[in-house]
Every structure is written in structure tokens, then in C-alpha cells.
Amino acid sequence: MFTSPLLEKLIRQFAGMPGIGYKTARRLAFYILKLPDDKAKELAETIIEVKSKVIECSICGNITETDPCAICSNPDRDKNIICVVEKPSDVFALEKTNEYKGVFHILGGALSPLDGIGPDDLRIRSLLNRVSEGAAEIILATNPNTEGEATAEYIMELLKPFKVKVTRISRGLPIGGDLEFADIVTLSKALKDRKPL
């Protein structure tokens, strides 16, 4: 141990976050250590406030402070077009394109039998309920990796009896990538060039 046990604990906490390695965790910990007391307190209070006030939208599963979320309650959004994504950060990525005017459905992940994630662990049943209430098009925008493709195929099969138009975002996204890390131009093209399945 080269430093304070509390600082090491903070570094371990940051290093346990997705995409944060030990070096980045150490930089973040030292950044927080140098913050003025009022800024550090504000950061801590914001984390606690987010944990206590942010909820899932009862319709789409997006993160929100009001239920339904701003997208689901927006009268200007086309409720007949539902874009299916894996996680809330995918909504942020697609919304940045300003191309999509429908609503979303967040699955809460992707099928991954090796990780013990099956259909009952995702919000697939609620998607089927929404489709049964009337939808003109379902856009499958799961990630272009093995799990995302398997999830899209599975949902496509479940949607066949509904006689709804099913499209998949275009393959402008890199295989093995995540929507939240794609650039705006690539996401815009993927939405514009979607094709029927």
C-alpha cells in the first residue's frame, strides 16, 4: 500500500466500474481528492440524488424522473414506430442523431445463455404487449454483436404472428461494437438506411 487506505478504497470503487481501468480509477480518485470541499459534497449529493430519484419508465423502460418518460409522453412522437434497444444509453446515442421521431423500448440487455440471461430476464413480454396494442413498425436496434444479433433474431420470430413491419438498423455500425460509442454520422446513416427483414 503506497497511499491512504481510504484513497485505495476509492480507487478500487472506480476500478470496479465498466470501462474504467486502474490508471483511470487512480486519476479520478486524485481528481476528487483535489476538489474543493463544496464541489466534492455536490458530487456526492448528486450521486445519492440520482440513485434515489431516477426510475424506469413504466412504458418503455428508459431512465427518467417522471413516469412516463419525456419521450413516451411527448405528443409529437410517433407511437406507432417502436425502436427496440438494449439499454438506456442506446436511447441517448440514437436521440443525438435527431433522425428518429418514434418511441423506444429498452430490453434491459441482450440474450446471453453463457451469462445466464434468457428471454425472461429481458423486457420482451412487455414489448409484445405494446405491439399487440397496435404498432406499424418495430425497428430492431440491438448491438451488432453475437448477443445483439441473437436477440434481434429471437424477437423477429416472436413478432411474425403480429403482421407488423420489422426493420433492422443498417449495418453501418461496426460488428462487435456498442451503439453508445458510435459516432452521430454512423448512427444517422444506420437509421436512414434501415431495411425490412
TORKOL-4160 file (C-alpha; in steps of 0.2 Angstrom, whole numbers, padded with zeros to 4 digits, m for minus):
197
<pt num="1" X="0000" Y="0000" Z="0000"/>
<pt num="2" X="0008" Y="0016" Z="m0006"/>
<pt num="3" X="m0005" Y="0028" Z="0000"/>
<pt num="4" X="m0020" Y="0031" Z="0011"/>
<pt num="5" X="m0032" Y="0015" Z="0014"/>
<pt num="6" X="m0047" Y="0027" Z="0010"/>
<pt num="7" X="m0039" Y="0033" Z="m0006"/>
<pt num="8" X="m0035" Y="0015" Z="m0011"/>
<pt num="9" X="m0053" Y="0010" Z="m0007"/>
<pt num="10" X="m0060" Y="0024" Z="m0018"/>
<pt num="11" X="m0048" Y="0019" Z="m0032"/>
<pt num="12" X="m0055" Y="0001" Z="m0031"/>
<pt num="13" X="m0073" Y="0008" Z="m0031"/>
<pt num="14" X="m0069" Y="0017" Z="m0048"/>
<pt num="15" X="m0059" Y="0002" Z="m0055"/>
<pt num="16" X="m0075" Y="m0009" Z="m0052"/>
<pt num="17" X="m0085" Y="0002" Z="m0065"/>
<pt num="18" X="m0087" Y="m0004" Z="m0083"/>
<pt num="19" X="m0073" Y="0003" Z="m0094"/>
<pt num="20" X="m0063" Y="0010" Z="m0080"/>
<pt num="21" X="m0046" Y="0003" Z="m0078"/>
<pt num="22" X="m0034" Y="0005" Z="m0063"/>
<pt num="23" X="m0025" Y="0020" Z="m0070"/>
<pt num="24" X="m0041" Y="0030" Z="m0074"/>
<pt num="25" X="m0048" Y="0025" Z="m0057"/>
<pt num="26" X="m0032" Y="0032" Z="m0049"/>
<pt num="27" X="m0034" Y="0048" Z="m0059"/>
<pt num="28" X="m0052" Y="0050" Z="m0054"/>
<pt num="29" X="m0048" Y="0047" Z="m0036"/>
<pt num="30" X="m0034" Y="0060" Z="m0036"/>
<pt num="31" X="m0046" Y="0072" Z="m0045"/>
<pt num="32" X="m0059" Y="0070" Z="m0032"/>
<pt num="33" X="m0046" Y="0072" Z="m0018"/>
<pt num="34" X="m0041" Y="0089" Z="m0026"/>
<pt num="35" X="m0059" Y="0095" Z="m0027"/>
<pt num="36" X="m0064" Y="0110" Z="m0016"/>
<pt num="37" X="m0075" Y="0103" Z="m0001"/>
<pt num="38" X="m0091" Y="0111" Z="m0009"/>
<pt num="39" X="m0088" Y="0103" Z="m0026"/>
<pt num="40" X="m0084" Y="0086" Z="m0018"/>
<pt num="41" X="m0100" Y="0087" Z="m0007"/>
<pt num="42" X="m0110" Y="0092" Z="m0023"/>
<pt num="43" X="m0104" Y="0077" Z="m0032"/>
<pt num="44" X="m0108" Y="0065" Z="m0018"/>
<pt num="45" X="m0125" Y="0073" Z="m0016"/>
<pt num="46" X="m0129" Y="0071" Z="m0035"/>
<pt num="47" X="m0124" Y="0053" Z="m0034"/>
<pt num="48" X="m0136" Y="0050" Z="m0020"/>
<pt num="49" X="m0150" Y="0060" Z="m0028"/>
<pt num="50" X="m0148" Y="0051" Z="m0044"/>
<pt num="51" X="m0149" Y="0034" Z="m0035"/>
<pt num="52" X="m0165" Y="0040" Z="m0026"/>
<pt num="53" X="m0174" Y="0049" Z="m0039"/>
<pt num="54" X="m0171" Y="0041" Z="m0056"/>
<pt num="55" X="m0183" Y="0027" Z="m0061"/>
<pt num="56" X="m0188" Y="0016" Z="m0076"/>
<pt num="57" X="m0202" Y="0022" Z="m0087"/>
<pt num="58" X="m0216" Y="0010" Z="m0085"/>
<pt num="59" X="m0220" Y="0010" Z="m0104"/>
<pt num="60" X="m0203" Y="0009" Z="m0112"/>
<pt num="61" X="m0190" Y="0006" Z="m0098"/>
<pt num="62" X="m0180" Y="0021" Z="m0101"/>
<pt num="63" X="m0172" Y="0031" Z="m0086"/>
<pt num="64" X="m0182" Y="0045" Z="m0080"/>
<pt num="65" X="m0188" Y="0056" Z="m0065"/>
<pt num="66" X="m0206" Y="0056" Z="m0071"/>
<pt num="67" X="m0217" Y="0042" Z="m0077"/>
<pt num="68" X="m0220" Y="0040" Z="m0091"/>
<pt num="69" X="m0204" Y="0047" Z="m0098"/>
<pt num="70" X="m0202" Y="0063" Z="m0108"/>
<pt num="71" X="m0201" Y="0053" Z="m0125"/>
<pt num="72" X="m0217" Y="0042" Z="m0121"/>
<pt num="73" X="m0227" Y="0057" Z="m0115"/>
<pt num="74" X="m0222" Y="0068" Z="m0130"/>
<pt num="75" X="m0237" Y="0070" Z="m0141"/>
<pt num="76" X="m0226" Y="0074" Z="m0156"/>
<pt num="77" X="m0218" Y="0057" Z="m0156"/>
<pt num="78" X="m0225" Y="0043" Z="m0167"/>
<pt num="79" X="m0231" Y="0030" Z="m0155"/>
<pt num="80" X="m0234" Y="0018" Z="m0170"/>
<pt num="81" X="m0215" Y="0016" Z="m0173"/>
<pt num="82" X="m0205" Y="0007" Z="m0159"/>
<pt num="83" X="m0186" Y="0006" Z="m0159"/>
<pt num="84" X="m0180" Y="m0008" Z="m0148"/>
<pt num="85" X="m0163" Y="m0006" Z="m0140"/>
<pt num="86" X="m0153" Y="m0015" Z="m0126"/>
<pt num="87" X="m0150" Y="m0001" Z="m0114"/>
<pt num="88" X="m0155" Y="0017" Z="m0109"/>
<pt num="89" X="m0138" Y="0023" Z="m0116"/>
<pt num="90" X="m0143" Y="0017" Z="m0133"/>
<pt num="91" X="m0158" Y="0029" Z="m0132"/>
<pt num="92" X="m0146" Y="0044" Z="m0129"/>
<pt num="93" X="m0135" Y="0039" Z="m0144"/>
<pt num="94" X="m0150" Y="0037" Z="m0156"/>
<pt num="95" X="m0158" Y="0053" Z="m0150"/>
<pt num="96" X="m0142" Y="0063" Z="m0153"/>
<pt num="97" X="m0144" Y="0060" Z="m0172"/>
<pt num="98" X="m0161" Y="0070" Z="m0172"/>
<pt num="99" X="m0167" Y="0057" Z="m0186"/>
<pt num="100" X="m0179" Y="0046" Z="m0176"/>
<pt num="101" X="m0196" Y="0053" Z="m0171"/>
<pt num="102" X="m0204" Y="0037" Z="m0164"/>
<pt num="103" X="m0203" Y="0029" Z="m0147"/>
<pt num="104" X="m0192" Y="0017" Z="m0139"/>
<pt num="105" X="m0192" Y="0000" Z="m0130"/>
<pt num="106" X="m0177" Y="m0004" Z="m0119"/>
<pt num="107" X="m0174" Y="m0023" Z="m0117"/>
<pt num="108" X="m0163" Y="m0021" Z="m0102"/>
<pt num="109" X="m0149" Y="m0031" Z="m0110"/>
<pt num="110" X="m0147" Y="m0045" Z="m0124"/>
<pt num="111" X="m0149" Y="m0064" Z="m0124"/>
<pt num="112" X="m0133" Y="m0072" Z="m0117"/>
<pt num="113" X="m0135" Y="m0090" Z="m0112"/>
<pt num="114" X="m0117" Y="m0091" Z="m0106"/>
<pt num="115" X="m0121" Y="m0077" Z="m0094"/>
<pt num="116" X="m0137" Y="m0084" Z="m0089"/>
<pt num="117" X="m0148" Y="m0071" Z="m0097"/>
<pt num="118" X="m0163" Y="m0078" Z="m0106"/>
<pt num="119" X="m0179" Y="m0071" Z="m0113"/>
<pt num="120" X="m0187" Y="m0070" Z="m0096"/>
<pt num="121" X="m0173" Y="m0058" Z="m0090"/>
<pt num="122" X="m0177" Y="m0045" Z="m0103"/>
<pt num="123" X="m0192" Y="m0034" Z="m0106"/>
<pt num="124" X="m0198" Y="m0045" Z="m0121"/>
<pt num="125" X="m0215" Y="m0049" Z="m0115"/>
<pt num="126" X="m0219" Y="m0030" Z="m0112"/>
<pt num="127" X="m0213" Y="m0027" Z="m0130"/>
<pt num="128" X="m0225" Y="m0040" Z="m0136"/>
<pt num="129" X="m0239" Y="m0032" Z="m0126"/>
<pt num="130" X="m0235" Y="m0015" Z="m0134"/>
<pt num="131" X="m0235" Y="m0022" Z="m0151"/>
<pt num="132" X="m0252" Y="m0031" Z="m0148"/>
<pt num="133" X="m0259" Y="m0014" Z="m0144"/>
<pt num="134" X="m0255" Y="m0008" Z="m0161"/>
<pt num="135" X="m0239" Y="m0003" Z="m0170"/>
<pt num="136" X="m0234" Y="0000" Z="m0188"/>
<pt num="137" X="m0216" Y="m0004" Z="m0187"/>
<pt num="138" X="m0203" Y="m0011" Z="m0175"/>
<pt num="139" X="m0185" Y="m0006" Z="m0178"/>
<pt num="140" X="m0173" Y="m0018" Z="m0170"/>
<pt num="141" X="m0158" Y="m0008" Z="m0165"/>
<pt num="142" X="m0149" Y="m0021" Z="m0154"/>
<pt num="143" X="m0130" Y="m0020" Z="m0154"/>
<pt num="144" X="m0121" Y="m0028" Z="m0169"/>
<pt num="145" X="m0113" Y="m0042" Z="m0159"/>
<pt num="146" X="m0117" Y="m0060" Z="m0157"/>
<pt num="147" X="m0128" Y="m0057" Z="m0142"/>
<pt num="148" X="m0137" Y="m0042" Z="m0151"/>
<pt num="149" X="m0140" Y="m0052" Z="m0167"/>
<pt num="150" X="m0146" Y="m0067" Z="m0157"/>
<pt num="151" X="m0158" Y="m0056" Z="m0148"/>
<pt num="152" X="m0164" Y="m0047" Z="m0164"/>
<pt num="153" X="m0167" Y="m0064" Z="m0172"/>
<pt num="154" X="m0177" Y="m0071" Z="m0157"/>
<pt num="155" X="m0188" Y="m0055" Z="m0157"/>
<pt num="156" X="m0191" Y="m0056" Z="m0175"/>
<pt num="157" X="m0198" Y="m0074" Z="m0174"/>
<pt num="158" X="m0209" Y="m0069" Z="m0160"/>
<pt num="159" X="m0216" Y="m0054" Z="m0170"/>
<pt num="160" X="m0221" Y="m0064" Z="m0185"/>
<pt num="161" X="m0239" Y="m0068" Z="m0179"/>
<pt num="162" X="m0242" Y="m0049" Z="m0177"/>
<pt num="163" X="m0241" Y="m0045" Z="m0195"/>
<pt num="164" X="m0231" Y="m0029" Z="m0191"/>
<pt num="165" X="m0217" Y="m0022" Z="m0201"/>
<pt num="166" X="m0200" Y="m0026" Z="m0194"/>
<pt num="167" X="m0184" Y="m0017" Z="m0199"/>
<pt num="168" X="m0166" Y="m0019" Z="m0193"/>
<pt num="169" X="m0154" Y="m0004" Z="m0192"/>
<pt num="170" X="m0142" Y="m0004" Z="m0206"/>
<pt num="171" X="m0125" Y="m0012" Z="m0205"/>
<pt num="172" X="m0116" Y="0004" Z="m0204"/>
<pt num="173" X="m0111" Y="0000" Z="m0186"/>
<pt num="174" X="m0095" Y="m0010" Z="m0183"/>
<pt num="175" X="m0098" Y="m0028" Z="m0178"/>
<pt num="176" X="m0094" Y="m0031" Z="m0160"/>
<pt num="177" X="m0097" Y="m0013" Z="m0156"/>
<pt num="178" X="m0109" Y="m0004" Z="m0144"/>
<pt num="179" X="m0122" Y="0009" Z="m0150"/>
<pt num="180" X="m0117" Y="0022" Z="m0136"/>
<pt num="181" X="m0099" Y="0023" Z="m0143"/>
<pt num="182" X="m0104" Y="0025" Z="m0161"/>
<pt num="183" X="m0102" Y="0042" Z="m0169"/>
<pt num="184" X="m0118" Y="0053" Z="m0174"/>
<pt num="185" X="m0115" Y="0051" Z="m0193"/>
<pt num="186" X="m0114" Y="0032" Z="m0192"/>
<pt num="187" X="m0130" Y="0031" Z="m0182"/>
<pt num="188" X="m0139" Y="0044" Z="m0193"/>
<pt num="189" X="m0134" Y="0033" Z="m0208"/>
<pt num="190" X="m0139" Y="0017" Z="m0199"/>
<pt num="191" X="m0157" Y="0024" Z="m0195"/>
<pt num="192" X="m0159" Y="0031" Z="m0213"/>
<pt num="193" X="m0154" Y="0016" Z="m0222"/>
<pt num="194" X="m0164" Y="0003" Z="m0212"/>
<pt num="195" X="m0171" Y="m0011" Z="m0222"/>
<pt num="196" X="m0186" Y="m0023" Z="m0220"/>
<pt num="197" X="m0182" Y="m0040" Z="m0214"/>
